[in-house]
Amino acid sequence: ERGRAACIEAAAAARALGDGVLTARAALTLGAELMLAQTDTQLVSLLKEALDALPPGPGGLRAQCLARLAAALQPAYRPSEPMEMARQAVAMARAVGGGDDVLRAVLSHAGSALADFAEPAERAALSEELARLSTAAGDRVQALRGQARLAFDYVEMGALDRAARAVDAYERLANDLRQPRHLWPERLMRAMLALGAGRFDEAARLRDEALARAGGSPDVVAMFTFASHSWGRALVTETPDDMMRAEDDLIRTERESAAQFGREEFGHNPADVWSLMRTALHARAGDREAARRSLAAVPPDSHFLVNDPPATICLAETVLLLDDKELGAVLFDRLRPLSGRIGTLGRTGMVCIGAVDGALALYAHVLGRGAEADSYFDRALVLEQKAGLSATLLHTRRWRERLRSQTATAVAPASAPPATAPGREPVFSLAREGEYWTVSAGEGLCRLKSTRGFEMLAELVSNPGREFHVLALMGTGGGGGGGDDGAPDGGDAGEVLDREAVDEYRARLAELNEEIAEAEAWSDSGRLGRARDEREALARELARGVGLGGRARRAGAAAERARTNVQRRIKGAIRKIGESLPALGAYLERAVRTGTFCSYDPLP
């Protein structure tokens, strides 16, 4: 803040002198810190003033101010305008000369204006040049910025091996600088790569290490990044625990960042971000009405609906769930130029969300373009397999088979009798066989890995018409039988883990990291396996008790948390059944009621 005040004072003095050069230097110093996804109207105004005050014609200072203004305006309602401004600034810097220092500054600012929007190959070329020039000049901060951008450029190009090398280079620079704000992103970028490859436990450990490096009071941008990462992780892993954590982190971050992320004159309403994130979570859980309500809270002309690539990708399942052909047509056209790219949440979330073509396939399906959907699915599978994105590859395959099955059912000959009369209870069974459940309906049969959701669903199906309190289904008491002795709300039960326990866990995690390194060096597989298992268990427990910024999580109202957990688990089990047996899945979606009390009510 003292630095900002000094820049504003210097700009006022330069203005009084009528000195355009000094005005430009004050503006560029004010804009030395790049602000993620925010627009500083004071900076924008001063940069425009500087451009007007500078001597006419091309020049190094003009190129720098033009590039910084482009970055300051992004994310803009029309991103193409700052992007073109950034390209003009780079061309001007190359044409007028002025040395590598000028070009480095312009590349740094131009890269911010192009991030998320320009083709990743174009961005990567500029990021490589920035990293090379900065390294040669001994400018570690600019070199760090170049390597961070390269990590995302290469992920979007599907070159995860090159992205990993960029993260390695970033880590070396960050360790030299030793500032927490530079140290924690490296861990989260590695978590992004681990998640994409399906190494979920490793990704969780890296996320927890990033939180620890961020310290007890991360700034609002760091908080938003961690919350976005939790959300992106939940969409990749689809586990109820990750879904619940994402919801908790979104609520907490929305509340704590409200004062700093206000609506700006450029039309960015942060409330839209939270609504869209909730929409995607509801859609993944199969909660149609909740998804509809969250989406309705976002105006059609919202910046995040109009030109935010991650939002457009992640809304595909919502559009499919709601069968919203009107919105689907709009988002499909907006997303098509990004075909062939791997989607990420960028620097604001650090999660890979799979091939853009997978989302395009879902939009095409909603619009009735079956052949086009198949083509997009095929391209998505090739891209994800080549990139080694095993987690999203599995998800894409599952959607393709599910939609193909639905299409086959819809076009079945009219003379073929339906397996069950519409709306009537089909003959089906759920049978537990060790770690799997065998589900049969008519001539259809599938075997699915056991989860708590299947156990809960089987309990409901075995007792048609009977209501179970969610705490009873969770095995924490509460009873069923119509709710006569329903469980009371548990209220706030205090901190999940006290501070002493958190400190002990973190100390033990540090010891285990050293033990694992030693076991790897000695090729002691037995000791290595035991240490890794203990580390993963401790990391999960620590994540359960510690939220964003190292804040202690509090045990919330027991019934409310159980209601959310039970709903996600049961709907997840029904969704899995529907992927193999669509008719039965559709029937169970109608016949199973979830809420504080849950029941299976066979349709008449």
TORVO-656176 format. One line per 10 residues: number of its first residue (from 1); their letters; for each residue z, y, x of C-alpha. Coordinates in pm, 1 decimal. Layout:
N
NUM> a> Z:Y:X  ...
//
This chain:
604
1> ergraaciea> 0.0:0.0:0.0  69.9:237.5:288.6  -274.2:157.5:426.2  -439.2:234.0:89.8  -253.4:563.9:65.9  -367.6:661.7:416.7  -730.9:582.6:328.9  -715.9:791.4:11.1  -563.3:1081.4:207.3  -831.4:1051.1:475.6
11> aaaaralgdg> -1103.9:1047.6:208.9  -961.1:1367.1:55.8  -963.4:1538.8:397.0  -1321.8:1423.6:462.7  -1424.0:1551.2:119.3  -1269.0:1891.7:194.9  -1465.3:1905.0:521.1  -1786.0:1797.4:350.2  -1819.6:1520.9:612.5  -2012.9:1221.8:473.2
21> vltaraaltl> -1957.5:1007.1:782.5  -1578.7:1043.4:765.4  -1589.9:979.6:388.8  -1783.0:658.2:452.6  -1535.7:543.8:719.7  -1241.7:608.8:486.3  -1415.9:411.3:208.5  -1496.8:116.6:436.0  -1139.6:106.4:567.4  -1009.1:108.0:210.5
31> gaelmlaqtd> -1239.9:-187.1:142.3  -1150.5:-380.8:457.4  -958.8:-634.9:247.9  -1182.9:-840.3:22.1  -1024.9:-904.3:-319.6  -1103.3:-1231.4:-488.8  -1257.4:-1195.1:-836.4  -1115.7:-845.2:-886.6  -1277.1:-504.6:-918.5  -1106.1:-205.4:-756.2
41> tqlvsllkea> -1241.5:91.1:-951.6  -1096.9:337.6:-700.7  -1285.5:165.9:-417.4  -1609.3:156.0:-618.2  -1584.4:527.3:-689.7  -1516.3:618.2:-325.0  -1803.8:401.3:-194.9  -2047.1:566.5:-436.4  -1921.8:906.7:-323.7  -1971.1:806.2:40.8
51> ldalppgpgg> -2330.0:693.1:-20.5  -2405.7:1027.7:-184.1  -2238.7:1218.7:102.1  -2411.6:1036.9:391.6  -2725.2:1185.0:549.8  -3036.1:1061.8:363.4  -3235.9:769.6:490.6  -3148.0:424.8:628.5  -2857.4:387.5:868.6  -2583.5:154.9:982.8
61> lraqclarla> -2306.1:326.6:784.2  -2524.1:338.0:472.8  -2597.9:-35.5:506.4  -2225.5:-110.1:537.9  -2129.7:103.6:238.1  -2412.5:-45.2:30.9  -2301.9:-401.4:116.6  -1934.5:-325.5:48.6  -2023.2:-165.8:-285.5  -2220.9:-477.2:-379.8
71> aalqpayrps> -1916.5:-691.5:-303.2  -1683.4:-453.9:-490.1  -1897.3:-474.8:-805.4  -1896.0:-856.4:-810.5  -1833.0:-1041.2:-1035.7  -2050.7:-806.8:-1240.6  -2169.9:-850.4:-1595.1  -2520.6:-862.1:-1444.7  -2466.0:-1037.2:-1107.9  -2829.2:-994.9:-1005.2
81> epmemarqav> -2785.0:-619.0:-953.2  -2512.2:-639.9:-681.2  -2698.0:-937.4:-531.2  -3013.4:-730.9:-485.2  -2802.9:-445.6:-342.3  -2652.6:-687.9:-88.6  -2995.5:-814.1:19.3  -3116.9:-456.4:66.5  -2812.3:-383.1:282.8  -2880.9:-684.4:507.9
91> amaravgggd> -3246.6:-586.7:543.5  -3145.2:-227.5:627.9  -2891.7:-340.5:890.3  -3155.0:-555.2:1061.7  -3411.0:-274.8:1050.6  -3199.2:13.8:1182.6  -3026.5:-182.3:1457.2  -2688.0:-48.9:1552.9  -2567.3:-364.2:1720.4  -2403.8:-686.5:1609.2
101> dvlravlsha> -2090.8:-508.3:1487.2  -2284.5:-338.5:1207.9  -2469.7:-656.2:1115.8  -2145.5:-857.7:1111.0  -1981.2:-610.4:873.4  -2284.2:-611.1:644.3  -2308.3:-992.9:644.9  -1940.3:-1021.7:559.9  -1965.3:-790.6:258.4  -2305.9:-918.2:144.5
111> gsaladfaep> -2175.4:-1274.8:148.7  -1907.9:-1176.2:-103.4  -2170.8:-1031.0:-336.0  -2384.0:-1346.8:-314.5  -2101.7:-1603.5:-341.7  -2113.2:-1828.7:-652.2  -2444.0:-1681.7:-770.3  -2712.9:-1703.2:-498.9  -2867.2:-2032.3:-391.1  -2626.0:-2210.4:-155.8
121> aeraalseel> -2896.9:-2247.5:110.2  -2942.5:-1868.6:121.2  -2567.2:-1816.2:141.7  -2522.6:-2082.1:410.2  -2777.0:-1913.8:638.6  -2586.4:-1583.6:618.8  -2248.3:-1757.7:655.5  -2368.5:-1942.2:967.2  -2490.3:-1615.3:1117.3  -2162.9:-1439.4:1035.1
131> arlstaagdr> -1957.5:-1718.3:1193.5  -2176.9:-1722.0:1506.5  -2174.8:-1344.8:1561.0  -1801.4:-1317.8:1488.9  -1715.1:-1597.7:1729.1  -1920.6:-1434.0:2002.0  -1741.7:-1101.7:1938.4  -1396.1:-1264.0:1935.5  -1340.7:-1152.3:1574.6  -1137.8:-1446.8:1443.1
141> vqalrgqarl> -1081.9:-1305.1:1094.6  -1454.7:-1262.6:1028.5  -1529.0:-1602.3:1185.6  -1265.1:-1753.1:956.0  -1433.6:-1593.5:656.7  -1769.4:-1733.6:759.1  -1635.1:-2088.7:796.4  -1455.1:-2074.6:460.0  -1776.7:-1971.9:289.0  -1969.3:-2246.0:466.0
151> afdyvemgal> -1730.6:-2508.8:326.5  -1832.1:-2416.7:-28.2  -2197.3:-2350.8:55.4  -2233.9:-2702.2:194.2  -2039.7:-2869.7:-87.8  -2277.0:-2709.5:-338.1  -2567.1:-2837.9:-128.2  -2417.4:-3188.5:-140.8  -2353.9:-3193.9:235.5  -1984.3:-3282.8:234.3
161> draaravday> -1989.2:-3392.4:598.6  -2103.2:-3044.1:705.5  -1846.0:-2891.4:472.0  -1574.6:-3095.7:644.7  -1686.7:-2965.5:984.3  -1663.7:-2609.1:852.3  -1307.4:-2681.0:736.8  -1227.6:-2817.8:1083.8  -1351.8:-2493.5:1240.1  -1155.8:-2293.3:983.6
171> erlandlrqp> -837.7:-2485.3:1069.5  -870.1:-2409.0:1441.4  -909.0:-2037.3:1370.9  -627.1:-2030.3:1114.6  -390.2:-2202.2:1356.9  -468.5:-1931.6:1613.2  -395.2:-1654.1:1362.2  -77.7:-1826.9:1231.9  -67.4:-1628.4:905.9  36.8:-1825.3:593.7
181> rhlwperlmr> -238.8:-1666.2:384.2  -494.3:-1815.4:623.8  -317.4:-2149.3:670.1  -279.3:-2282.2:315.4  -647.9:-2261.1:209.1  -743.2:-2519.3:472.7  -518.3:-2779.0:307.5  -660.6:-2703.3:-36.4  -1020.5:-2720.6:87.9  -943.6:-3065.0:227.8
191> amlalgagrf> -789.4:-3157.5:-108.0  -1122.0:-3057.5:-268.3  -1312.5:-3294.7:-39.1  -1061.9:-3578.7:-93.5  -1077.4:-3538.2:-472.4  -1454.8:-3552.2:-471.1  -1444.7:-3875.0:-271.4  -1193.8:-4028.6:-514.6  -898.9:-4022.1:-272.3  -659.7:-3886.2:-533.2
201> deaarlrdea> -329.1:-3960.4:-357.2  -449.9:-3793.5:-38.4  -566.7:-3493.9:-239.1  -225.3:-3462.7:-405.8  -52.1:-3471.4:-66.0  -283.2:-3201.7:70.0  -222.6:-2984.9:-235.8  154.4:-3012.5:-189.5  119.5:-2923.9:176.8  -87.4:-2619.3:78.7
211> laraggspdv> 186.5:-2509.9:-160.7  445.1:-2547.9:112.7  234.9:-2339.5:352.8  187.8:-2066.4:92.5  562.1:-2010.8:101.4  804.4:-1927.2:-173.5  618.2:-1626.7:-315.8  239.2:-1661.6:-307.9  47.4:-1356.6:-426.8  -116.0:-1351.8:-766.3
221> vamftfashs> -454.7:-1463.5:-630.5  -296.0:-1763.2:-457.3  -113.5:-1850.4:-780.0  -441.1:-1836.1:-970.5  -606.8:-2056.8:-708.4  -335.7:-2323.5:-729.4  -341.8:-2319.1:-1110.1  -722.7:-2347.5:-1111.4  -700.9:-2633.6:-864.7  -455.1:-2816.2:-1092.7
231> wgralvtetp> -693.3:-2765.4:-1382.1  -994.5:-2887.8:-1184.7  -799.6:-3187.3:-1056.3  -706.4:-3284.2:-1413.1  -1073.2:-3283.0:-1512.6  -1157.1:-3508.4:-1216.8  -871.5:-3759.7:-1238.9  -826.0:-3752.3:-1618.9  -468.2:-3877.5:-1586.4  -208.2:-3760.7:-1841.1
241> ddmmraeddl> 26.6:-3649.0:-1564.1  -239.2:-3424.9:-1409.7  -335.3:-3294.4:-1754.3  26.6:-3197.3:-1823.7  72.3:-3037.1:-1483.2  -246.3:-2836.4:-1529.3  -126.9:-2712.0:-1866.6  211.2:-2613.6:-1721.3  52.2:-2431.0:-1427.8  -192.7:-2244.5:-1651.8
251> irteresaaq> 84.7:-2124.0:-1882.7  304.3:-2010.8:-1593.3  26.0:-1835.2:-1404.1  -109.4:-1662.6:-1713.6  235.5:-1523.6:-1786.2  317.9:-1413.5:-1431.5  -24.0:-1264.1:-1352.3  -75.9:-1077.6:-1680.4  40.7:-746.4:-1535.8  -194.3:-764.0:-1235.8
261> fgreefghnp> -505.2:-908.2:-1400.6  -572.0:-649.3:-1670.5  -904.6:-578.0:-1837.4  -1129.4:-371.7:-1610.8  -1400.9:-128.5:-1708.4  -1662.7:-385.8:-1606.4  -1572.9:-609.7:-1900.7  -1374.8:-891.7:-1738.4  -1096.4:-1002.7:-1968.9  -875.9:-1254.7:-1783.3
271> advwslmrta> -749.7:-1387.7:-2116.4  -1095.3:-1542.9:-2158.2  -1042.1:-1749.1:-1843.0  -723.3:-1906.7:-1973.3  -880.0:-1978.8:-2313.3  -1183.7:-2146.9:-2156.7  -965.4:-2357.5:-1928.2  -761.9:-2474.7:-2226.6  -1082.7:-2545.8:-2414.9  -1203.7:-2781.4:-2141.9
281> lharagdrea> -867.8:-2963.4:-2126.5  -861.4:-3008.4:-2504.3  -1217.2:-3140.3:-2500.8  -1138.6:-3389.6:-2225.6  -841.0:-3510.9:-2432.8  -1070.0:-3546.3:-2736.4  -875.8:-3287.6:-2939.3  -1160.2:-3134.7:-3140.2  -960.2:-2881.6:-3340.7  -761.9:-2752.5:-3042.4
291> arrslaavpp> -1087.5:-2714.1:-2845.2  -1244.3:-2527.0:-3136.3  -949.2:-2287.6:-3161.6  -942.9:-2211.3:-2788.3  -1317.2:-2151.6:-2774.6  -1303.6:-1923.5:-3080.1  -1068.7:-1692.7:-2887.9  -1350.0:-1608.8:-2640.2  -1611.2:-1354.4:-2755.1  -1975.3:-1469.0:-2716.7
301> dshflvndpp> -2049.4:-1179.5:-2478.2  -1757.2:-1256.9:-2246.4  -1849.1:-1229.4:-1880.3  -1716.6:-1581.2:-1826.1  -1948.2:-1724.5:-2091.3  -2247.8:-1518.3:-1988.6  -2262.8:-1568.8:-1612.2  -1976.2:-1778.5:-1474.9  -2129.5:-2106.1:-1345.6  -1807.3:-2315.4:-1337.3
311> aticlaetvl> -1725.4:-2221.8:-1697.6  -2078.4:-2307.4:-1810.7  -2055.0:-2647.5:-1642.2  -1709.1:-2733.4:-1774.8  -1789.0:-2633.7:-2134.3  -2056.5:-2901.1:-2171.3  -1807.9:-3158.2:-2303.5  -1669.9:-2904.3:-2551.4  -2018.0:-2829.1:-2685.1  -2079.9:-3203.2:-2716.9
321> llddkelgav> -1746.2:-3267.5:-2890.6  -1804.9:-2983.3:-3139.3  -2178.3:-3054.6:-3168.8  -2232.5:-2680.1:-3126.3  -2610.3:-2662.7:-3096.8  -2623.5:-2283.0:-3102.1  -2386.7:-2236.8:-2807.1  -2537.8:-2541.8:-2637.4  -2885.4:-2387.0:-2640.8  -2755.7:-2062.9:-2487.6
331> lfdrlrplsg> -2551.6:-2228.8:-2211.9  -2825.8:-2483.5:-2139.7  -3075.6:-2204.3:-2065.1  -2821.9:-2019.1:-1849.9  -2737.2:-2330.0:-1647.2  -3088.0:-2467.5:-1588.5  -3160.8:-2245.6:-1285.2  -2868.1:-2418.1:-1108.2  -3017.5:-2767.6:-1140.4  -2995.3:-2963.3:-816.0
341> rigtlgrtgm> -2667.5:-2801.9:-714.6  -2318.6:-2952.6:-691.4  -2072.6:-2753.4:-898.5  -1742.7:-2624.8:-760.8  -1468.9:-2390.6:-876.6  -1540.4:-2191.2:-561.1  -1274.0:-2012.3:-363.9  -1075.5:-1947.3:-683.0  -1005.7:-2316.0:-750.1  -1126.0:-2532.7:-461.6
351> vcigavdgal> -1232.4:-2836.5:-665.5  -1569.0:-3010.7:-681.5  -1668.2:-3068.5:-1046.9  -1983.1:-3275.5:-991.3  -2357.3:-3227.4:-1018.3  -2473.3:-2944.6:-1242.3  -2734.7:-3183.3:-1378.0  -2459.6:-3392.3:-1538.5  -2360.9:-3095.1:-1755.2  -2727.6:-3021.1:-1826.7
361> alyahvlgrg> -2765.2:-3380.0:-1950.7  -2484.3:-3329.3:-2203.5  -2637.1:-3002.0:-2326.4  -2979.3:-3166.9:-2358.5  -2823.1:-3450.3:-2559.8  -2660.7:-3203.4:-2801.6  -3000.1:-3036.3:-2848.3  -3166.3:-3368.9:-2928.0  -3370.9:-3380.5:-2608.0  -3305.8:-3744.9:-2524.4
371> aeadsyfdra> -3570.9:-3791.5:-2256.7  -3465.8:-3468.9:-2085.4  -3101.4:-3579.3:-2096.1  -3191.9:-3909.6:-1929.2  -3382.1:-3724.0:-1657.4  -3085.6:-3495.7:-1586.7  -2846.4:-3792.3:-1581.4  -3069.2:-3974.1:-1329.9  -3083.2:-3667.7:-1105.2  -2706.0:-3614.5:-1128.0
381> lvleqkagls> -2637.9:-3975.1:-1027.5  -2870.3:-3949.3:-726.4  -2711.6:-3622.4:-613.3  -2353.0:-3746.2:-651.7  -2420.3:-4081.0:-487.3  -2592.8:-3915.7:-192.2  -2305.3:-3668.5:-153.8  -2040.8:-3943.0:-173.0  -1876.3:-3795.7:-483.4  -1740.9:-4124.1:-614.1
391> atllhtrrwr> -1503.6:-3967.1:-866.8  -1761.9:-3758.1:-1051.2  -2025.4:-4031.4:-1005.9  -1810.9:-4267.3:-1214.2  -1763.5:-3999.2:-1476.9  -2140.3:-3929.4:-1496.9  -2220.5:-4300.4:-1532.2  -1966.9:-4335.2:-1809.5  -2113.6:-4045.6:-2006.4  -2467.6:-4176.0:-1967.0
401> erlrsqtata> -2376.9:-4522.1:-2095.7  -2169.2:-4380.3:-2378.8  -2445.7:-4151.5:-2503.9  -2710.4:-4419.2:-2465.1  -2495.1:-4652.3:-2675.9  -2452.9:-4386.1:-2944.7  -2826.2:-4318.3:-2946.7  -2903.2:-4689.5:-2977.9  -2663.6:-4717.6:-3272.2  -2815.3:-4412.8:-3441.1
411> vapasappat> -3173.4:-4547.0:-3421.6  -3091.5:-4906.6:-3521.9  -3329.5:-5046.2:-3791.1  -3222.6:-4957.3:-4143.8  -3236.3:-5326.2:-4245.6  -2964.1:-5420.6:-3995.3  -2628.8:-5444.6:-4180.5  -2352.4:-5226.0:-4039.5  -2072.3:-5402.0:-3854.7  -1825.7:-5245.0:-4095.5
421> apgrepvfsl> -1855.5:-5043.5:-4411.5  -1829.5:-4670.3:-4340.9  -1469.1:-4555.7:-4344.2  -1322.0:-4904.9:-4396.6  -1089.8:-5083.8:-4157.2  -1289.7:-5302.7:-3917.7  -1166.2:-5639.1:-3799.6  -1042.4:-5576.9:-3448.9  -768.4:-5682.2:-3207.1  -587.8:-5557.5:-2897.9
431> aregeywtvs> -454.5:-5833.0:-2673.7  -260.3:-5781.6:-2349.5  -369.0:-6007.8:-2062.4  -177.5:-5922.0:-1747.4  -305.5:-5589.5:-1614.1  -583.6:-5568.9:-1874.6  -626.1:-5536.0:-2248.9  -895.1:-5736.2:-2427.6  -1033.0:-5534.6:-2718.6  -1255.4:-5708.4:-2972.6
441> ageglcrlks> -1432.7:-5579.1:-3280.9  -1687.5:-5792.9:-3463.3  -1908.9:-5939.6:-3193.8  -1816.7:-5666.9:-2947.0  -1570.2:-5728.9:-2666.0  -1440.5:-5532.2:-2367.9  -1160.7:-5560.7:-2113.9  -987.5:-5241.3:-2005.3  -721.1:-5178.3:-1743.7  -374.6:-5140.2:-1890.8
451> trgfemlael> -223.6:-4794.9:-1931.5  74.9:-4656.4:-2118.4  -171.9:-4523.4:-2373.8  -285.4:-4875.9:-2461.5  75.4:-4989.0:-2496.7  148.1:-4702.2:-2735.6  -171.8:-4762.2:-2932.5  -94.4:-5133.2:-2965.7  254.0:-5048.6:-3096.4  104.1:-4826.7:-3366.3
461> vsnpgrefhv> -168.5:-5075.3:-3463.1  88.4:-5356.0:-3488.3  284.8:-5149.9:-3741.0  31.1:-4996.7:-3980.2  168.3:-4713.7:-4189.0  490.7:-4682.6:-3991.2  574.8:-4351.7:-3826.1  706.8:-4346.1:-3470.3  876.4:-4045.7:-3314.2  710.5:-3956.7:-2982.6
471> lalmgtgggg> 1036.3:-4015.1:-2793.8  1046.3:-4369.7:-2931.1  691.3:-4430.2:-2810.3  784.1:-4290.4:-2469.1  1077.3:-4530.0:-2451.2  1334.3:-4249.4:-2441.6  1500.0:-4304.3:-2779.9  1443.7:-4127.0:-3104.0  1357.9:-4413.0:-3335.7  1077.6:-4446.0:-3589.7
481> gggddgapdg> 1088.8:-4583.7:-3937.8  956.0:-4270.6:-4103.6  1164.8:-4035.1:-3895.4  1499.3:-4084.5:-4071.2  1679.8:-4067.6:-3740.3  1420.2:-3864.5:-3548.8  1519.0:-3751.3:-3202.2  1649.6:-3399.1:-3156.5  1468.5:-3153.7:-2935.3  1616.5:-3188.8:-2587.5
491> gdagevldre> 1601.3:-2818.7:-2510.5  1597.9:-2687.4:-2156.2  1768.4:-2949.8:-1945.0  1783.8:-2736.9:-1633.4  1597.9:-2779.4:-1303.3  1420.6:-3110.3:-1251.8  1528.4:-3107.3:-886.0  1799.6:-2891.4:-735.4  1729.5:-2684.1:-423.4  1916.4:-2922.8:-193.3
501> avdeyrarla> 1707.1:-3217.3:-313.1  1384.5:-3019.7:-265.2  1482.4:-2929.1:91.6  1570.2:-3291.0:168.4  1239.6:-3413.8:26.7  1042.1:-3164.9:234.3  1230.1:-3255.8:548.7  1162.3:-3624.2:487.8  791.7:-3550.6:423.6  771.1:-3380.6:762.6
511> elneeiaeae> 932.7:-3685.9:926.3  691.9:-3919.1:748.8  390.2:-3717.7:863.5  505.5:-3762.6:1222.3  572.5:-4132.9:1163.6  225.0:-4182.7:1013.7  60.8:-4008.4:1308.7  252.8:-4231.2:1548.0  171.2:-4548.9:1351.9  -197.7:-4456.3:1349.6
521> awsdsgrlgr> -189.6:-4398.3:1725.7  -25.6:-4739.7:1779.9  -243.8:-4917.5:1518.4  73.2:-5039.3:1344.8  -76.4:-5114.1:1000.5  245.4:-5244.0:844.9  450.6:-4940.4:938.9  159.6:-4712.4:847.3  131.7:-4859.7:496.3  505.0:-4831.4:429.1
531> arderealar> 518.5:-4471.7:551.4  217.6:-4369.9:344.0  361.6:-4533.0:31.2  690.7:-4349.3:78.7  513.3:-4020.8:146.2  304.6:-4050.4:-170.3  612.1:-4133.2:-378.3  803.6:-3837.0:-233.6  508.4:-3602.7:-281.8  481.1:-3702.0:-648.7
541> elargvglgg> 852.4:-3648.3:-700.7  838.2:-3313.4:-523.4  539.8:-3205.8:-735.8  735.5:-3306.5:-1046.4  1024.7:-3079.4:-950.4  850.9:-2784.3:-784.1  592.4:-2559.3:-944.8  373.0:-2278.4:-816.2  523.9:-2067.6:-543.8  799.5:-2322.0:-477.1
551> rarragaaae> 969.3:-2235.1:-806.4  1192.3:-2506.1:-949.9  1041.0:-2670.4:-1256.6  1270.3:-2689.0:-1555.7  1293.6:-2987.5:-1782.2  1144.6:-2851.3:-2103.4  1207.9:-2940.1:-2465.8  1201.2:-3320.8:-2455.5  1027.6:-3377.8:-2787.2  759.8:-3114.9:-2725.9
561> rartnvqrri> 675.0:-3247.3:-2379.9  672.4:-3603.6:-2512.7  441.7:-3499.0:-2797.8  185.6:-3359.1:-2553.0  214.2:-3660.0:-2322.8  187.2:-3919.2:-2600.4  -111.0:-3746.0:-2757.4  -302.9:-3737.1:-2429.4  -226.1:-4100.3:-2349.0  -318.2:-4238.1:-2691.4
571> kgairkiges> -634.4:-4030.7:-2721.9  -727.3:-4134.4:-2368.1  -695.1:-4502.7:-2462.9  -906.4:-4451.2:-2776.9  -1168.6:-4267.5:-2571.3  -1186.6:-4559.5:-2326.9  -1235.3:-4802.1:-2616.7  -1504.9:-4578.9:-2764.9  -1704.3:-4584.9:-2441.1  -1753.3:-4962.9:-2478.6
581> lpalgayler> -1716.8:-5003.2:-2855.7  -1831.8:-4672.9:-3011.1  -1781.5:-4776.2:-3376.0  -1424.5:-4890.9:-3317.3  -1348.4:-4582.2:-3109.7  -1475.6:-4355.0:-3387.1  -1267.5:-4545.1:-3645.0  -947.2:-4522.1:-3439.8  -999.8:-4148.0:-3387.1  -979.6:-4109.9:-3766.5
591> avrtgtfcsy> -709.4:-4366.9:-3836.4  -456.0:-4281.5:-3564.4  -244.8:-3971.9:-3622.9  -60.8:-3806.0:-3336.9  198.6:-3532.4:-3341.9  576.8:-3531.2:-3328.0  547.5:-3846.6:-3539.5  258.6:-4084.9:-3475.8  113.6:-4357.4:-3693.3  -181.4:-4587.3:-3754.7
601> dplp> -300.0:-4553.2:-4113.8  -584.4:-4795.5:-4195.3  -858.7:-4622.0:-4387.3  -902.1:-4745.8:-4746.8
//
